[in-house]
Amino acid sequence: MLQQIISLVQRIHPAPIAEAHCDGPCGVYDPAQARVSAEAVVSMTKKILELEMPSGDDDAAMVAYQNTLTRYIMIKEDQAHETKEHILVLWTDFFKPEHLVTYPELHSIVWNLAKACSHAKQEVSLEHAQEVLDGVKHIHEIFWAVKGRDVKWELANQ
């Protein structure tokens, strides 16, 4: 009976179709989140590479070293994953087919950046970390050009 009433109401007063570019129609996108995550990937990679292993006879120092190294690796991997997520949200929810007309290289830029994020997680490579940051910068430039604004690329640690 309830189902019949609902069906009748829907036929008489159908709900308008709501269209949104994502799960929530907030319209708020910004590559800044990806930039912050990418900067953390570079920072953590540098810290890992600069971390000095203590001599083998100091157990307490070795435990502290292993703890610090593990934390740095976890942060680097988490931030590389977050960078990828932020970029993929822009790619799948913000960018539209008409943007590909102006920027036909957009798919390959995002694909290469996602791969760089994976490499930055898999390895301790300043080269891969920098590829992540450079890729985010490229997306930043395209994003703000699409929005019709000239937003400068500024790194937090300059």
Helices and strands as residue ranges (DSSP letters): H 2-12, H 32-50, H 59-89, I 90-94, H 97-102, H 106-122, H 126-146
